[in-house]
Amino acid sequence: AVVSTQSTGYALQRNPFFPKNFLTVGDWTARIWSEDLRESSIMWTKFHRSYLTDGCWSPARPAVFFTSRMDGCLDVWDYMFKQNDPTLSLQVCDEALNCLRIQDSGSLLACGSHSGNVTLLELSQSLSQQQRNEKASVTQIFERETKREKILESRYREMKLKERAKSQQEERPAEEEGEDPEELVSEADKNFWFTVEQEKIGIEKKEKAAEQ
């Protein structure tokens, strides 16, 4: 699927539990997308004052992902806990964090800074062990948000079609409005016979000139 993020992309990763959903990081926000939608994401983080630089999913918990920022902060997002704000924000260093890499088990997270320093963080069990019914809950969240965005996309397309049809009607010349088809035929008939008479007069003049 081809989607438009409308911003510079710094990270792209599929959810390891739901391959149809993927995470993108660009400029001031991170977004979650679905392959079923091309024009809009289904979920997104709030806009940050500092640029986001990277992001990755937890391989252990389907509802958890991480983002890094230019101001040296690491944000931990847990959609089982809350969706509008990060569950945890940690100042890792005083320079830009450029990249994130997480261990396959999901318990260790490496953060790379602009100058090349690497900080290794050990995550708590609450962030590295899947919670009860978490996968089913995340499935419901993604399906609900995908359905909502599909409805909004459908309404948006309908509005654009109506606006286009209205614009085309307004662009028609004003003189075309209110014209009677019978009058148009009558006018065309008059023009035709006028042309015939002019041709006839011209022929008669040529014949008279030839006789002389």
N, C-alpha and C positions, 0 to 999 in steps of 0.2 A: 504494500500500500504506500502511496505517495501522499505526504501531508505537508502542510505549510506551517512552520513554527512562527513566521513573521518576526524572527529575531535571529541573532547569531547563535549557532548551536555549538556547545562545548562538550556535551555528553549525550549518549544515546545507548540505552540498555533495555532489553526485554526483561519483564518480570519472570524469574525462574520458575514460578508456580503457575503463571498465566501468560504464556508466550504471546497471546494475542494483544496483551497490554504492554506498553513500553514507556519508559521514562526519558524525558529530554530536559536538558538544562541549557538555558540561554539567557544572557543578559541578567535581568533582575528576578527571574522566576523559574521554577521547575514545573513541568507539566506531565500529566499522565494521559496517554492516548490509547485509542482502541483501533484495531484494524478495520472495524465496521464503520468508522467515520474518517473522512479525509479533510474536512474543512475546519474542524474544531477539536480541541482536547476535551476530555471528560472531567478532568480535575486539574487543579493548579494550586500552587502555593501563593501566599501573599507576595506583593512586590517588595523587595528589599532595597535599602538605600545603597548597599554595596553590591557590586556585580557578583553573580554566582559563577564558579569556575569549573565545577565537576559535580558528579552525582553517581550513585550506585545503589542498587537494591541489596537488601540483606538476603543471603542465600538460605538463611534459616527461618526467617519470618516473612510471609508474603505481604504483610501490612507495613513493613518498615523499609525506609530508604534514607540515604544520607546525602547531604549537599555541603559543598565547601564554598567559601566566599573570599573575596579580595581583601577583606579586612582581617583575615586570619581566623575566622570563626568556622566551626563545624556545627551544622544543624542536624539533629536527629528527628525524623518524622515518623510517627507511629499512628496510623489511621484508625487503629483500634482504640486509641486513647483520645485523640482530638485531630481535626482536619484543618483547622484554620491557622494554627500556630505550631511551631516545632515543639516536640515533647521535651527536648533538651538542646540548649545552645551552649557551646563550649569554646572559649577563646584559646585556641591551640598555640598560636604564636602572634607576633606583632607584624608579620608581613603576609603577603598573599599566600593562601593555600591553593596550589595549582592542580593537585590530583589526589584521588582517593583509591585505595585498593583494599578489598576485604578478604579475609581468609575464607576458604571453602566451608568451614564449619560455622562461620558467622560470628566467631567470638573475638577475633582480632581485626583491628582496622588500622591501616597505615595511611598517614597524611603527609603528602610531600609539599614543601614550601617553595617559594620562588627562588631562594638561594640554594636549594638542593638538600636542605635538612629534612629528615624523615622522622615523624613522631608516631610511635606505635601505641595504640590505645586498646586496652582490654575492656570489652563490653560486658555489662552485667547479664545475668541469666535472663532477666526480663526482656532484654533486647536480643538475646541470642538463642532463646528456646521458644519454639512455637507454642502459643497459648491454645487453650481448649476452644474448639470450634472456630479457630481463627480463619482457616482457609474458606470455610462456608460463609463466614461473615464478610470476608473480602470479596468473595464471588457476588454476594448480594449487593455490596457497595458498587462494584464495577458495573454490574448489570443495570442497577438503578440509574447511575449517572450516564451510562451509554444510552439508555432509553430516553432520558430527559433531553440529552443533546440531540438525539435523532428528531424528537418532536420540535425542538427549537430550530434545527436546520430546515425541516420541512416548512415551518411557518415563515422562515426567512426567505426561502426560495419562492413561496407563494406571494409574499409581499413584493419581491423584486419583479416577478412576472406581471403583477398588477401595475406597478409603477412604469414598467416598460410599455405595456399596452396603453396606459394613460398618456405617456409621453408621445407615442406614435400618433394618437388621435389629435393631440394638441398641435403637432407639427404639420397637419394637413392645412393647405392654403385656405384662408378665410373665405375666398370666393366660391370654394367648392361646397360650402355649407348652404343648405336651403335651395340648391339648384333643382329645377324641375326637369326630369328626363325628356318630357314632351317638348319643352322649350329648347332643349339642346338639339333635338332632332329637327325641329322647325328651323332653327338658326343654321344648322348644317345644310338643310335643303335650300334655304335662301342663298347661301354662299355658293352652292353648287350651280344653281341656275344663273346666278350673276356671272360666274366664271364662263359658263356656256355662252351667254349673250356677248360677253367681251370677245370670246374667241370667234363668234359668228361675225361680229362687226369687223374684226380684224381681217377675216377672210374676204368679206365683201369689199373692203378697201383695196386689198391686193388685186382682186379680180377687175375692179374698175380701172386701176392703174395699168393693168396689163392690156385692157381694151384700148386705152389711149395710146 
